[in-house]
C-alpha cells in the first residue's frame, strides 16, 4: 500500500482525510462521517470492534491481524447486501462475538483501474468501477465463542495499553484506525450522542490511550 496524501480541508469542504493506492492499480480515498463522493455502490464494510477488554482483531488466511469485516455478499450485478447486514454477519463469523451496537464513522472510496475489470472471487461477478468500503465503530460483549468463518484462523482482544508500534506494524492500513477513532471521539463521544453506557464508560476511561496513539503517529 502507498500513502499518497494526508490532509484535512481547513474550510470544512468535502475532502479525503487520507489517500492511497494498491499495487494492482486501484486508488482510494478515506472520508470521515457521511462526507464522500456520490455514485458508488457499497462493496465491503469494516468494523473497528471494541469490548470491555479492548480492541477485537481477527486473523485470516490473507495473513496479519486486521479489523473485523469483509465484502458485502453480491447477489447479482450491482446488487449487494446492505453494509449493516455485512457487519453483523462478519463480526459473528470472524470474532465469535455478538454485536450489540455500531455506528458508521466513515468510508473509503475505491477507484478500480480504468479499463481493468476486477472480479469478485466469491460471486464471479465484476466489481463496480467505483466502490465504497464503509467503516463502523462497534461494541460487543467480550467474545466467548470461537470464530467460524471459512477464511478465519484466529481472533483476539488487544488491551488498549498494548496497542503500539509492534501491533501497528502487523495491521493493514493502521492509520485509518487513528483517523476514525479521532472522528468518533470528537463527533459522537464528545457531543453526547446516544451511546451504550458500557461503551461510554469504556471510551472515557481509555481516551488517554487514543490521544497517545494520535501523538505517536502524528494523526492528531
C-alpha positions as CSV (number, residue, x, y, z in Angstrom):
1,X,0.0,0.0,0.0
2,X,1.2,3.5,-0.8
3,X,0.0,6.5,1.1
4,X,-0.2,9.5,-1.3
5,X,-1.6,12.2,0.9
6,X,-2.8,13.1,4.4
7,X,-4.8,16.4,4.8
8,X,-8.0,17.8,6.2
9,X,-9.5,20.7,4.4
10,X,-9.4,23.7,6.8
11,X,-12.6,25.1,5.3
12,X,-14.7,22.1,6.0
13,X,-15.3,21.3,2.3
14,X,-15.6,17.6,1.4
15,X,-12.0,16.3,1.1
16,X,-10.4,13.0,1.8
17,X,-8.7,12.6,5.2
18,X,-6.3,10.1,3.6
19,X,-5.5,8.9,0.1
20,X,-3.5,5.9,-1.2
21,X,-3.1,3.2,-3.8
22,X,-2.7,-0.5,-4.1
23,X,-0.2,-2.5,-6.2
24,X,-2.8,-3.6,-8.8
25,X,-3.5,0.0,-9.7
26,X,-6.6,0.8,-7.7
27,X,-6.6,4.1,-5.8
28,X,-8.6,5.1,-2.7
29,X,-9.8,8.0,-0.6
30,X,-10.8,7.8,3.1
31,X,-13.6,10.1,4.2
32,X,-14.9,10.6,7.7
33,X,-18.5,10.8,8.8
34,X,-21.0,11.0,5.9
35,X,-18.8,13.0,3.7
36,X,-18.0,11.2,0.4
37,X,-18.5,11.5,-3.4
38,X,-21.8,10.1,-4.7
39,X,-22.4,7.4,-7.3
40,X,-20.8,4.3,-5.9
41,X,-22.0,1.0,-4.6
42,X,-21.1,-0.2,-1.1
43,X,-19.0,-3.3,-1.7
44,X,-17.5,-4.0,1.7
45,X,-17.8,-3.0,5.4
46,X,-15.2,-2.9,8.2
47,X,-15.9,-2.7,11.9
48,X,-13.5,-1.3,14.5
49,X,-14.8,-3.5,17.2
50,X,-14.4,-2.9,20.9
51,X,-15.4,-4.7,24.1
52,X,-14.6,-4.0,27.7
53,X,-11.2,-5.7,27.4
54,X,-10.1,-3.7,24.3
55,X,-9.9,-3.9,20.5
56,X,-11.1,-7.1,18.8
57,X,-9.0,-8.3,15.9
58,X,-9.2,-11.2,13.5
59,X,-6.6,-13.1,11.6
60,X,-7.5,-14.6,8.2
61,X,-5.7,-16.7,5.6
62,X,-4.7,-13.4,3.9
63,X,-2.2,-13.0,6.8
64,X,-1.8,-10.5,9.5
65,X,-4.2,-9.2,12.2
66,X,-7.0,-6.9,10.9
67,X,-10.3,-5.4,11.8
68,X,-13.4,-7.5,11.6
69,X,-15.4,-7.1,8.3
70,X,-15.3,-8.0,4.7
71,X,-17.0,-8.0,1.3
72,X,-20.8,-7.4,1.0
73,X,-22.3,-10.5,-0.4
74,X,-23.1,-10.0,-4.1
75,X,-26.3,-11.5,-5.4
76,X,-26.2,-10.2,-8.9
77,X,-24.5,-7.4,-10.8
78,X,-24.6,-4.1,-8.7
79,X,-26.8,-5.8,-6.1
80,X,-25.0,-6.2,-2.8
81,X,-26.3,-6.9,0.7
82,X,-26.6,-3.8,3.0
83,X,-23.4,-2.8,4.9
84,X,-25.3,-3.2,8.2
85,X,-26.0,-6.8,7.3
86,X,-22.4,-7.4,6.3
87,X,-21.1,-6.0,9.7
88,X,-23.4,-8.2,11.8
89,X,-22.5,-11.3,9.8
90,X,-18.8,-10.7,9.6
91,X,-18.4,-9.8,13.3
92,X,-20.0,-13.1,14.2
93,X,-18.0,-15.1,11.7
94,X,-14.6,-13.5,12.4
95,X,-14.7,-12.9,16.2
96,X,-17.4,-15.2,17.7
97,X,-18.8,-12.0,19.3
98,X,-22.4,-10.7,19.3
99,X,-22.5,-7.1,18.0
100,X,-24.5,-5.0,20.5
101,X,-24.2,-1.6,18.9
102,X,-22.5,0.1,15.9
103,X,-22.3,3.4,14.2
104,X,-20.9,4.5,10.8
105,X,-17.8,6.7,11.1
106,X,-16.5,6.9,7.5
107,X,-16.0,5.3,4.1
108,X,-13.2,4.5,1.7
109,X,-14.0,5.3,-1.9
110,X,-12.2,2.7,-4.1
111,X,-11.5,3.6,-7.8
112,X,-10.6,0.5,-9.8
113,X,-8.1,1.0,-12.7
114,X,-9.7,2.3,-15.9
115,X,-10.2,-0.5,-18.4
116,X,-9.5,-3.2,-15.9
117,X,-12.3,-5.5,-14.7
118,X,-11.9,-6.7,-11.1
119,X,-13.9,-9.9,-10.4
120,X,-15.5,-10.8,-7.1
121,X,-13.9,-14.2,-6.4
122,X,-17.0,-15.4,-4.4
123,X,-19.7,-14.5,-6.9
124,X,-17.8,-14.5,-10.1
125,X,-19.3,-11.1,-11.0
126,X,-17.4,-7.9,-11.7
127,X,-17.0,-5.2,-9.0
128,X,-18.2,-1.7,-10.0
129,X,-15.7,0.7,-11.3
130,X,-16.2,2.8,-8.1
131,X,-17.0,1.2,-4.8
132,X,-17.4,2.1,-1.1
133,X,-15.9,0.4,1.9
134,X,-17.9,1.6,4.8
135,X,-16.4,1.9,8.3
136,X,-18.1,1.4,11.7
137,X,-17.3,1.7,15.4
138,X,-18.8,-1.3,17.1
139,X,-19.4,-2.5,20.6
140,X,-19.8,-6.2,21.7
141,X,-19.6,-8.4,24.7
142,X,-16.2,-9.9,25.3
143,X,-16.0,-12.8,22.7
144,X,-16.5,-16.2,24.3
145,X,-17.2,-18.3,21.1
146,X,-14.6,-19.3,18.6
147,X,-14.8,-17.6,15.1
148,X,-16.2,-19.9,12.5
149,X,-15.6,-18.1,9.2
150,X,-14.1,-20.2,6.5
151,X,-11.1,-17.9,6.0
152,X,-10.6,-17.1,9.7
153,X,-7.6,-18.5,11.5
154,X,-7.9,-16.8,14.9
155,X,-9.2,-13.8,16.8
156,X,-8.0,-11.9,19.9
157,X,-8.7,-9.0,22.1
158,X,-5.9,-6.4,22.5
159,X,-5.8,-4.1,25.5
160,X,-5.5,-0.5,24.5
161,X,-2.4,-0.1,26.6
162,X,-0.8,-2.8,24.4
163,X,-1.5,-1.1,21.1
164,X,1.9,0.1,20.0
165,X,4.4,0.0,17.1
166,X,4.6,-3.8,17.1
167,X,0.8,-4.3,16.7
168,X,0.6,-1.4,14.2
169,X,3.3,-3.0,12.0
170,X,1.0,-6.1,11.7
171,X,-2.2,-4.2,10.9
172,X,-3.3,-3.4,7.4
173,X,-3.5,0.4,7.0
174,X,-3.3,1.3,10.7
175,X,-3.6,5.0,10.0
176,X,-7.3,4.5,9.4
177,X,-7.8,3.3,13.0
178,X,-6.5,6.6,14.4
179,X,-8.3,8.9,12.0
180,X,-11.7,7.2,12.5
181,X,-11.2,7.0,16.3
182,X,-10.4,10.7,16.4
183,X,-13.5,11.4,14.4
184,X,-15.7,9.3,16.6
185,X,-14.3,10.9,19.8
186,X,-14.9,14.4,18.5
187,X,-18.2,14.0,16.8
188,X,-20.0,11.2,18.7
189,X,-18.5,10.7,22.1
190,X,-17.8,14.4,22.9
191,X,-21.2,15.6,21.5
192,X,-23.1,13.3,23.9
193,X,-24.9,11.4,21.2
194,X,-26.6,8.3,22.4
195,X,-24.1,5.6,23.3
196,X,-24.5,2.4,25.3
197,X,-23.5,3.2,28.9
198,X,-20.8,0.5,28.9
199,X,-19.2,1.9,25.7
200,X,-19.4,5.5,27.1
201,X,-17.6,4.4,30.3
202,X,-15.0,2.4,28.3
203,X,-14.3,5.4,26.0
204,X,-14.0,7.8,28.9
205,X,-11.6,5.7,30.8
206,X,-9.4,4.9,27.8
207,X,-9.4,8.2,26.0
208,X,-5.8,8.9,27.1
209,X,-4.6,5.8,25.1
210,X,-6.3,7.2,22.0
211,X,-4.6,10.5,22.5
212,X,-1.2,8.8,22.9
213,X,-1.7,6.9,19.6
214,X,-2.5,10.1,17.8
215,X,0.5,11.9,19.1
216,X,2.9,9.0,18.4
217,X,1.7,8.5,14.8
218,X,1.1,12.2,14.1
219,X,-2.6,11.9,13.3
220,X,-3.9,14.3,16.0
